């Protein structure tokens, strides 16, 4: 999107901007999601799609990675392929993506020292990569509502561990709003509101209400549903 929309420069001062971070999505695959119990699994999908769409709006570099696709985990969710149709995930055998030189190299090539990290499961694929990336000098922001684990205890322990080590917990929505920062930035405003209306539940419905009932805007248009045929 930024190829056609000029984004204003944002102050950093400890905050995320579209120009100072890279987003990594790790192991968003069926087998990994099956075992998630700490969050509603449909919400985990929606939050990751929210963040992925935001990277497209703000032109933030993304590293995708999968583990043991053919032998265990299955393909990356089709919702993610739809957002990154030309990008092939980095395939690994290691649970810890920071043990994979191709993954680390992809992060290094972005030149960014802040990593916004989302993935499954929190206690292994997220925590291990987070800890080692910080050891190597990166600042890591773990997108907690895009992560999940086999139990609430596993997820909570993992988040405590990475926070105690210095990682910053964030949410998918907070990251997108940190990139937007100012509602006067109209170049990305419409796209951000579209994501909110599609993925942010009551917040999105509230935006729709304000647009239509207060500001007199037309109702949002969604594709007309057609029943799939065999």
C-alpha positions as CSV (number, residue, x, y, z in Angstrom):
1,X,0.0,0.0,0.0
2,X,2.8,2.4,0.8
3,X,3.9,2.3,-2.8
4,X,0.9,4.5,-3.6
5,X,0.3,6.2,-0.2
6,X,2.9,8.4,1.4
7,X,3.1,7.7,5.1
8,X,4.2,10.5,7.5
9,X,7.3,9.8,9.5
10,X,6.5,8.8,13.1
11,X,8.6,9.6,16.2
12,X,10.2,6.5,17.7
13,X,11.3,7.2,21.3
14,X,10.7,3.6,22.3
15,X,7.6,3.0,20.2
16,X,7.0,0.7,17.2
17,X,6.8,2.4,13.8
18,X,6.4,0.8,10.4
19,X,10.0,1.7,9.6
20,X,11.7,0.2,12.7
21,X,10.4,-3.3,13.0
22,X,10.0,-6.7,11.3
23,X,7.0,-9.0,11.9
24,X,7.5,-12.8,12.2
25,X,4.7,-15.3,12.0
26,X,5.8,-18.7,13.3
27,X,4.1,-22.1,12.8
28,X,0.5,-20.9,12.0
29,X,-0.4,-24.4,10.9
30,X,-3.4,-26.7,11.6
31,X,-1.7,-29.2,13.8
32,X,-0.3,-26.4,16.0
33,X,-3.7,-24.8,16.4
34,X,-5.6,-28.0,17.2
35,X,-3.9,-28.1,20.7
36,X,-4.4,-24.5,21.6
37,X,-6.7,-24.2,24.7
38,X,-5.8,-20.9,26.4
39,X,-7.6,-18.7,23.8
40,X,-10.6,-19.3,21.5
41,X,-8.9,-20.7,18.4
42,X,-11.1,-18.7,15.9
43,X,-10.0,-15.6,17.7
44,X,-6.4,-16.6,17.4
45,X,-6.8,-16.9,13.6
46,X,-8.6,-13.6,13.4
47,X,-6.0,-11.8,15.4
48,X,-3.1,-13.1,13.3
49,X,-5.0,-12.1,10.1
50,X,-5.6,-8.6,11.6
51,X,-1.8,-8.2,12.2
52,X,-0.9,-9.6,8.8
53,X,-3.3,-7.2,7.0
54,X,-1.8,-4.4,9.0
55,X,1.7,-5.3,7.8
56,X,0.4,-4.9,4.2
57,X,-1.2,-1.5,5.0
58,X,1.9,-0.1,6.5
59,X,4.4,-2.0,4.3
60,X,6.2,-3.7,7.3
61,X,8.6,-6.5,6.3
62,X,7.4,-10.0,7.3
63,X,9.1,-13.3,7.8
64,X,6.9,-16.4,7.6
65,X,8.0,-19.8,8.9
66,X,6.6,-23.3,9.2
67,X,7.7,-26.5,10.9
68,X,7.5,-30.1,9.6
69,X,4.8,-29.2,7.2
70,X,4.5,-32.5,5.3
71,X,5.2,-34.9,8.2
72,X,3.1,-33.4,11.0
73,X,2.0,-29.7,11.1
74,X,0.2,-29.2,7.8
75,X,0.3,-26.2,5.5
76,X,0.2,-22.6,6.8
77,X,-3.3,-21.4,7.2
78,X,-4.9,-20.4,3.9
79,X,-5.9,-17.1,5.3
80,X,-2.3,-16.2,5.6
81,X,-1.4,-17.3,2.1
82,X,-4.2,-15.0,0.9
83,X,-2.5,-12.0,2.5
84,X,1.0,-13.0,1.3
85,X,0.3,-14.8,-2.0
86,X,3.9,-14.5,-3.3
87,X,5.8,-15.3,-0.1
88,X,6.9,-18.8,0.7
89,X,7.3,-19.7,4.4
90,X,10.8,-20.7,5.6
91,X,10.5,-24.4,6.4
92,X,12.2,-25.8,9.5
93,X,12.7,-29.0,11.4
94,X,13.7,-27.2,14.6
95,X,11.1,-26.1,17.2
96,X,13.2,-23.0,17.9
97,X,13.2,-20.9,14.7
98,X,16.3,-19.0,16.0
99,X,18.2,-22.2,15.5
100,X,17.5,-22.1,11.8
101,X,20.0,-20.0,9.9
102,X,17.5,-19.3,7.1
103,X,15.1,-17.7,9.5
104,X,17.7,-15.7,11.3
105,X,19.1,-14.6,8.0
106,X,15.7,-13.4,6.8
107,X,15.3,-11.3,9.9
108,X,18.8,-9.9,9.6
109,X,18.3,-8.9,5.9
110,X,15.5,-6.6,6.9
111,X,18.0,-4.5,8.9
112,X,15.4,-4.0,11.7
113,X,16.3,-4.5,15.3
114,X,12.8,-4.7,16.7
115,X,10.9,-8.0,16.1
116,X,7.1,-8.2,16.5
117,X,6.7,-11.9,17.0
118,X,3.6,-14.1,16.8
119,X,3.2,-17.8,16.7
120,X,2.3,-21.2,18.1
121,X,3.0,-22.6,20.7
122,X,3.9,-19.9,23.1
123,X,6.1,-22.0,25.4
124,X,8.3,-23.4,22.7
125,X,8.2,-21.8,19.2
126,X,7.6,-18.3,20.6
127,X,9.5,-18.3,23.9
128,X,12.7,-20.0,22.6
129,X,13.1,-17.7,19.6
130,X,12.3,-14.6,21.7
131,X,14.9,-15.4,24.3
132,X,17.7,-16.1,21.8
133,X,16.8,-13.1,19.6
134,X,17.1,-10.8,22.6
135,X,20.4,-12.5,23.5
136,X,21.6,-11.5,20.0
137,X,20.6,-7.9,20.6
138,X,17.1,-7.7,19.2
139,X,14.2,-6.0,21.0
140,X,11.2,-8.4,20.9
141,X,7.5,-7.6,21.1
142,X,5.4,-10.7,21.6
143,X,1.9,-10.4,20.2
144,X,0.2,-12.3,23.0
145,X,-3.3,-12.6,21.5
146,X,-1.7,-14.1,18.3
147,X,-0.1,-16.8,20.3
148,X,-1.5,-19.9,22.0
149,X,-0.5,-23.1,23.8
150,X,-1.7,-26.5,25.0
151,X,-2.8,-25.1,28.4
152,X,-3.4,-21.7,30.1
153,X,-0.5,-22.6,32.4
154,X,1.9,-23.2,29.5
155,X,1.0,-19.9,27.8
156,X,1.1,-17.9,31.0
157,X,4.5,-19.4,32.1
158,X,5.9,-18.6,28.7
159,X,4.7,-15.0,28.8
160,X,6.2,-14.6,32.3
161,X,9.5,-16.0,31.1
162,X,9.9,-13.8,28.1
163,X,8.7,-10.7,30.0
164,X,11.1,-11.3,32.8
165,X,13.8,-11.6,30.2
166,X,12.9,-8.2,28.7
167,X,10.3,-8.9,26.0
168,X,7.4,-6.5,25.6
169,X,3.8,-8.0,25.5
170,X,1.5,-6.4,22.9
171,X,-1.7,-7.3,21.1
172,X,-2.4,-7.3,17.4
173,X,-4.7,-4.3,17.7
174,X,-2.2,-2.3,19.8
175,X,0.5,-2.9,17.2
176,X,-1.7,-1.7,14.3
177,X,-2.7,1.4,16.3
178,X,0.9,2.2,17.2
179,X,1.7,2.1,13.5
180,X,-1.2,4.4,12.7
181,X,-0.6,6.7,15.8
182,X,-2.7,9.6,14.5
183,X,-6.2,9.6,13.0
184,X,-5.3,12.5,10.9
185,X,-3.0,10.2,8.8
186,X,-5.7,9.7,6.2
187,X,-3.5,7.7,3.8
188,X,-3.9,4.6,6.0
189,X,-6.9,5.5,8.0
190,X,-9.5,3.9,5.7
191,X,-7.6,0.6,5.5
192,X,-7.1,0.5,9.3
193,X,-10.9,1.1,9.8
194,X,-11.6,-1.7,7.4
195,X,-9.5,-4.1,9.4
196,X,-11.1,-2.9,12.6
197,X,-14.6,-3.5,11.2
198,X,-13.7,-7.0,10.0
199,X,-11.6,-8.3,13.0
200,X,-12.3,-6.3,16.1
201,X,-15.7,-7.4,17.3
202,X,-17.6,-4.9,19.3
203,X,-15.0,-2.2,18.5
204,X,-15.6,-2.8,14.8
205,X,-19.4,-2.8,15.1
206,X,-19.1,0.5,17.1
207,X,-17.1,2.0,14.2
208,X,-19.8,0.9,11.8
209,X,-22.5,2.4,14.0
210,X,-20.7,5.7,14.3
211,X,-20.1,5.9,10.6
212,X,-23.7,5.1,9.6
213,X,-25.8,6.6,12.4
214,X,-23.8,9.6,13.4
215,X,-21.9,10.6,10.2
216,X,-24.4,9.4,7.7
217,X,-22.1,7.1,5.8
218,X,-23.5,4.2,3.8
219,X,-23.4,0.7,5.3
220,X,-20.2,-1.2,4.7
221,X,-20.5,-3.6,1.8
222,X,-19.6,-7.3,2.1
223,X,-19.5,-9.8,-0.7
224,X,-22.8,-11.4,-1.4
225,X,-22.8,-14.9,-0.1
226,X,-23.0,-17.7,-2.7
227,X,-23.4,-21.3,-1.6
228,X,-20.4,-23.3,-2.8
229,X,-21.2,-26.0,-5.3
230,X,-19.4,-29.4,-5.5
